[in-house]
Amino acid sequence: MSSNTQKPVLLIGGSGVVGSRAAKTLRRLQPGLALTLGVRDVARAQTLARELGGAEAVRVDLERRDLGLPETAAFSAVVVLLKDDTLNSMKYAQAKGLPYVSFSDFVFDIGPEVALHIQHPTRSPVLLLGHFLGGTVTLATLHFARAFRRVDAIEIGAVFDEEDVGGPAARGDTERVTKDLPSPLMLKDGRFVWARGEDVYRDFVGVDGARWRGRAYPLLDVVSLAAATEARTVRLDFAVREAASRPSGQGVSHEVIIEISGEREDGTTGRVRHELVDADVHSGLSARGVALAVERLLGLAGGPPVTPGLYHPEGLLDPASVVERLKEFGTRIRP
C-alpha cells in the first residue's frame, strides 16, 4: 500500500462544490501529493487543475467498470464526492487494491457498499463518509463525550443559510432525502426508528439565542455515535436561515450545536453544550473532513497506510487531533 502514496489521488466529482474544496485542502495539507480530478467536463476542470498545480483532469464514465480510464492509469486512492448508483467506482478501487472513500451515501444507501465489501473484504480499505460535514461533527462530538463516564443522549442541531445549498450533487442528495425516503433514522430511547410525524422535528437554540425548528436528517452520524458511545438517544437536525433574517453585515455562514447529557467522571449527571461556528460555507468544513480522511488512509498523517477493512471516520481519526486541526482551519469551537 505504501507504494501507492506516490501516485495521484483520484477525486471523482473533484471539480464540484465540495470536490474542488477538498482538492484545495489536500493541496494545502500535502503540497507534494498528485491529484487527478475525475469529471464529466474536462475543459471546465482543467482550470482548477492548473490552479492546484501537480494535478490533471480526466473524464470519468461511471457507467463503465473501468471508469473509461486507460489500463495504464494508476492511483493511490479513489474518493467519490457524488452519488455513484453503479458502484463501479468502488469495484474499480477494489480491483486495484486502492483505498475507497464514499462521501455521498446516506444511512439508507450503504447496503450495496457493505455487501460489496463483504464479498471482497481483503481487497481495499473502504471508508463510508456519508457523515455530516465530512465526519468532522461526529469526531468533535466524540471528543466532547470523553468528559462523560456514561453518555445518555446526543442531540446535534445545525443552522444553514438558504443560499448555502451547495452544487448539483448536494441538491440531488437533498431531493433524494425529501422525496425518496422522507423518514430519517434516529435512536430514540434505545431503539432505532424511522421517524415520522412530529418526531421528525425538534426545536433547539442557536448560537445567538434564536430558537430554530430543525428537521432530522438520515446521515451516518446517528449510527456512528450510537455505536461509539452506547447512548440511548441520538439525533441530528437541520434548520435553514432565510437570507432576510441574517444579521446586517453578516455573510453566509453556518453553526453547529452539540448537546450531550449523561454521567460525568465525578459521578454527577448533567448536560453540556458545544458550539461550532464557521464563517465558511458548509462545503468548506466538509472538504476538510475529506482531506483529513484521505491523509490518514494513505499514511501521510496519524499512522501507517490503512489496511483493508470497512471503516467510519472515528475508526481512523483521533477526535482530539481533528478538533485541534479544525481550530487551525479557523473553526471557532466554544463550550
Salt bridges, closest charged atoms under 4 A:
GLU51 OE2 - LYS24 NZ 3.62
ASP66 OD2 - ARG64 NH2 2.98
ASP105 OD1 - LYS83 NZ 2.40
ASP109 OD1 - LYS83 NZ 3.84
ASP109 OD2 - ARG176 NH1 2.64
ASP152 OD1 - ARG150 NE 2.71
GLU155 OE1 - ARG271 NH2 2.57
ASP161 OD1 - ARG241 NH1 3.15
ASP161 OD2 - ARG246 NE 2.78
GLU163 OE1 - ARG246 NH2 3.58
ASP164 OD1 - HIS282 ND1 3.05
ASP173 OD1 - ARG176 NH2 3.17
GLU175 OE2 - LYS179 NZ 3.49
GLU198 OE1 - ARG213 NH2 2.74
ASP199 OD2 - LYS188 NZ 2.99
ASP203 OD1 - ARG213 NH1 3.53
ASP237 OD2 - ARG202 NE 2.76
ASP237 OD1 - ARG235 NH2 2.71
GLU255 OE1 - ARG241 NH2 3.07
GLU259 OE1 - ARG271 NH2 3.61
GLU259 OE2 - ARG273 NH1 3.75
GLU263 OE2 - ARG149 NH1 2.84
GLU263 OE1 - ARG150 NH1 2.62
GLU275 OE2 - ARG273 NE 3.07
GLU275 OE1 - ARG334 NE 2.92
ASP278 OD2 - ARG288 NH1 2.78
ASP280 OD2 - ARG21 NH2 2.12
ASP280 OD2 - ARG288 NH2 3.38
GLU295 OE1 - ARG325 NH1 2.79
GLU314 OE2 - HIS312 ND1 3.67
ASP318 OD1 - ARG146 NH2 3.37
GLU324 OE2 - LYS327 NZ 3.47
